[in-house]
Amino acid sequence: MLYLLTTLALLGHRFHHSLTDRYQRARAADRDPEEGAITLEQVMWVGIAIGFVTLVAGAIRTYLDAQVGKIQ
């Protein structure tokens, strides 16, 4: 009896996995292959923007530190 229950459980699991796999492949075929993809150009632009903001923030901080030093 245990052998029969184990066999049925494994068959049910395989059937469920087969259906899930087919469903996921069907959904993947409907999508645009580049949907959600980030390109190297976008990564470079973000890096440049972060570098520019860091540079400007450093310049402002240096200027403000110099001005505060004159007050005291």
Backbone as a ProteinNet text record, in pm:
[ID]
protein_1_A
[PRIMARY]
MLYLLTTLALLGHRFHHSLTDRYQRARAADRDPEEGAITLEQVMWVGIAIGFVTLVAGAIRTYLDAQVGKIQ
[TERTIARY]
82.4	0	87.1	194	283.7	347.9	380.8	439.2	342.7	215.3	113.2	99	95	82.1	204.6	321.4	444	445.3	405.4	401.1	302.6	184.3	85	133.6	200.7	252.4	358.6	447.5	551.5	493	392.4	327.9	257.2	192.3	125.4	225.4	338.2	441.9	498.8	525	576	475.9	348.1	243.5	235.9	239.4	234.1	356.3	474.1	596.3	590.7	537	525.9	434.1	320.1	227.5	288.3	355.5	417.8	525	605.3	711.1	653.9	548.6	485	428.3	366.2	307	416.2	526.8	635	698.2	714.9	771.7	677.1	545.9	449	451.2	462.2	467.9	596.6	707.3	835.9	835.7	765.3	760.1	680.9	586.2	503.9	577.2	677.7	746.5	849	875.4	981.9	1115.1	1207.1	1331.5	1417.7	1397.4	1477.7	1401	1285.8	1208.3	1281.3	1303.4	1372.4	1522.9	1574.1	1718.8	1780.6	1895.5	1967.4	2092.6	2116.3	2229.1	2352.4	2465.1	2590.9	2588.4	2522.8	2513.9	2439.9	2331.6	2256.9	2341.1	2417.2	2503.8	2609.9	2664.6	2766.5	2707.3	2587.3	2523.6	2498.4	2456.4	2434	2565.8	2672.5	2804	2852.2	2832	2870.7	2789.3	2660	2573.5	2614.9	2644.1	2686.5	2819.6	2911.8	3040	3023.5	2937.7	2913.6	2852.8	2753.5	2689.7	2790.3	2875.3	2978.6	3075.7	3114.1	3205.8	3143.4	3019.2	2950.3	2931.2	2892.9	2873.8	3005.8	3115.2	3246.2	3286.1	3259.4	3292.5	3210.4	3083.2	2997.3	3043.4	3076.1	3120.4	3251.6	3343.5	3470.6	3446.7	3361	3329.1	3265.2	3168.6	3101.8	3196.7	3285.5	3383.3	3475.8	3513.1	3598.8	3523.5	3397.6	3318.9	3295.1	3269.7	3249.7	3379.5	3492.6	3622.2	3645.8	3594.7	3609.4	3523.4	3409.8	3319.3	3383.3	3445.5	3499.7	3628.3
-119.9	0	126.7	123.3	237.5	261.9	153.5	163.9	233.9	200.3	261.4	409.9	447.3	587.4	668.4	609.3	677.9	699.8	597.3	608.6	716.2	718.2	820.5	960.3	973.7	1104.5	1152.9	1063.2	1101.4	1135.8	1059.1	1090.3	1225.6	1253.2	1382.6	1496.9	1474.3	1577	1600.7	1496.1	1509.8	1580.6	1547.1	1609.1	1759.1	1793.2	1933.5	2008.5	1949.3	2012.5	2030.3	1933.4	1941.4	2056.6	2069.4	2178.2	2314.2	2323.2	2449.3	2489.1	2392.8	2420.4	2467.5	2402.3	2443.4	2584.3	2614.6	2746.9	2855.2	2828.1	2926.8	2946.5	2840.2	2854.2	2932.1	2910	2982.4	3131.5	3163.3	3303.9	3368.7	3295.7	3350.6	3377.9	3296.9	3316.3	3441.7	3481	3598.1	3728.9	3725.3	3846.8	3892.3	4021.1	4078.6	4033.9	3981.4	3929.3	4035.8	4161.9	4267.1	4342.7	4294.7	4359.9	4347.6	4460.7	4460.9	4452.4	4445.1	4435.1	4573.1	4576.8	4703.4	4694.4	4797.4	4793.6	4855.2	4829.7	4884.5	5036.7	5090.1	5236.3	5296.7	5233.3	5283.4	5277.6	5171.8	5159.1	5268.7	5296.5	5402	5538.7	5566.4	5695.5	5711.4	5605.5	5612.2	5637.5	5570.2	5592.4	5735	5789.1	5927.9	6023.4	5999.2	6085.7	6081.8	5963.5	5952.6	6024.4	6008.2	6078.4	6228.8	6278.3	6422.8	6477.1	6407.2	6452.4	6451.9	6350.9	6345	6462	6491.8	6603.8	6736.4	6760	6884.5	6893.8	6784	6785.2	6813.4	6757.3	6784.5	6929.9	6988	7129.1	7218.9	7189.2	7270.2	7258.4	7137.6	7118.5	7193	7187.7	7258.8	7408.7	7461.2	7604.1	7643.4	7564	7596.5	7586.2	7487.8	7475.9	7598.2	7647.5	7766.1	7889	7900.8	8016.1	8010.8	7891	7877.6	7908.5	7871.5	7903.3	8053.2	8128.8	8275.3	8338.3	8276.8	8333	8323.8	8213.6	8193.3	8264.1
0	0	0	77.4	82.9	-53.6	-123.7	-257.2	-352.5	-345	-430.9	-399.8	-272.4	-234.1	-277.5	-262	-303.4	-454.4	-528.1	-674	-717.6	-656.6	-691.1	-655.7	-543.4	-502.7	-601.4	-642.1	-737.9	-874.1	-917	-1044.6	-1038.2	-927.2	-910.2	-911.5	-845.2	-842.3	-982.4	-1057.3	-1193.9	-1283.4	-1269	-1349.5	-1319.6	-1190.4	-1150.1	-1204.1	-1192.5	-1241.4	-1393.6	-1463.4	-1608.7	-1650.2	-1582.4	-1614.3	-1581.8	-1468.9	-1429.7	-1529.3	-1572	-1668.1	-1801.6	-1848.6	-1974.5	-1963.7	-1850.9	-1829.9	-1830.6	-1762.7	-1757.9	-1895.2	-1972.3	-2106.8	-2197.5	-2182.5	-2264.6	-2231.1	-2102.6	-2062.5	-2109.7	-2105.4	-2148.2	-2298.4	-2374.8	-2519.5	-2555.4	-2471.7	-2499.4	-2470.5	-2386	-2344.4	-2447	-2440.3	-2521.3	-2460.5	-2539.6	-2481.8	-2414.4	-2450.6	-2389.5	-2281.8	-2243.6	-2139.8	-2006.6	-1943.4	-1815.7	-1826.4	-1947.3	-1965.3	-1950.7	-1888.8	-1874.7	-1961.9	-2036.9	-2130	-2065.1	-2125.8	-2077.2	-2083.8	-2184.5	-2197.4	-2077.8	-2036	-1921.5	-1794.8	-1778.1	-1660.6	-1661.5	-1779.8	-1790	-1758.2	-1806.7	-1777.4	-1627.9	-1563.6	-1418.7	-1347.1	-1389.2	-1328.6	-1346.2	-1466.3	-1492.3	-1406.4	-1394.3	-1313.2	-1165.9	-1114.9	-975	-954.3	-1047.8	-1037.7	-1041.5	-1128.9	-1139	-1010.7	-957.2	-833	-718.6	-713.1	-608.8	-622.1	-744.6	-768.4	-726.2	-764.1	-728.3	-576.7	-513.7	-368.3	-296.7	-345.9	-286.5	-301.1	-418.8	-441.3	-350.2	-336.6	-248.9	-104.2	-62.1	76.7	102.7	6.9	22.5	32.1	-53.5	-50.8	83	128.7	254.8	373.6	372.3	480.7	483.3	367	359.9	411	378.1	422.7	573.1	626.7	771.6	843.5	785.3	846.9	854.3	761	763.7	871.7	904.4	1004.8	1142.8	1172.1	1306.8	1315.6
[MASK]
++++++++++++++++++++++++++++++++++++++++++++++++++++++++++++++++++++++++

